[in-house]
Amino acid sequence: MAVQIEHYRDMGEFDYGVVTQVTPLIRRVVCKNPTPFTYKGTGTYIVGQGRVAVIDPGPSLVSHVDDVLAALGPDEEVTHICITHTHSDHSAMTSRMQELTGAPSYGFGPHGAVREFDPNDKVDFSNYLTTDEKQKFDQEWDDLPDELKREGPDLSFVPDESVVDGDVMQGDGWTLRAIHTPGHCSNHICYHLAEENALFSGDHVMGWATSVVGPPDGSMQDYLASLRKLLPLEHDRYWPTHGPAIPEPIRYVQAFIAHREDREAQIMAYLRDGARQIADFVPEMYAKYDKRLWYPAANSVHAHILHLVETGRVNVVDGDAPRLTATYALA
Ligand SMILES: [Zn+2]
């Protein structure tokens, strides 16, 4: 029987902007950018004591960088700013943190392929929303500070130091090794903290929910390969950017792989009933979830379908491009 996913959602005691020492070598400051997509917000990690690394400076909120730097002691110094990937809630504050610390940034590289914006190629679930829900969601959007409305790819980030799989960074009493884990984002890096056998898993493996895989930069094939890549490494604990620590990571990753295999089988079953568009079955497939998550869920379903098209199991009807709003049928 497949392992069941139980998400980890208990962040323990924390206050926004206030540092928490979560292990001997790890401190975390949670940014106040909670949304349906970021859970409680971005968790920025400080690794080590003395000469420290910062993992993911966070979104465009200047106060968050101030909070992270205020968490350091008078004799401490940031020597490495490590980026897991170029989504704005992770990397946007890198340049600001560099101005204040002079530390170089580390990451796989700039953002990869960005979907050419086609205003017609978008899913619309507004027919499924009640008037109350529509009002509530619109209000939440209006209430969100402008700087947090621009989540998504951070096209401005270029690392000072490019890291590739296996690269090692060191400071006072800590050693981080980069593990390239494309899928959620093609330039996603997880960082392994050798001294605690812990993994900073970014958005590749999150505690509170499964990762969104958005084509074209996100790839389901890569995501599954990057999940399988973690299994033999046998880390003791993951520290994701969103959500609390994951205490049994191997079992959890196995559950994610099984979950994706189930999703793929579900999509094949929908298409067995006849040619369809993604928006036709996402509401049923994700009926249990917050409706605001249907939009990123449609991207993940699209990623599955692109993988099925590439492997010859599904066709695009009428020879259309494999767009989000195309009609798909079994090959
Ligand atoms: Zn992300």
Residues whose N, C-alpha, C, O or C-beta is under 5 A from the ligand:
A	BS01	ZN	H87 D203
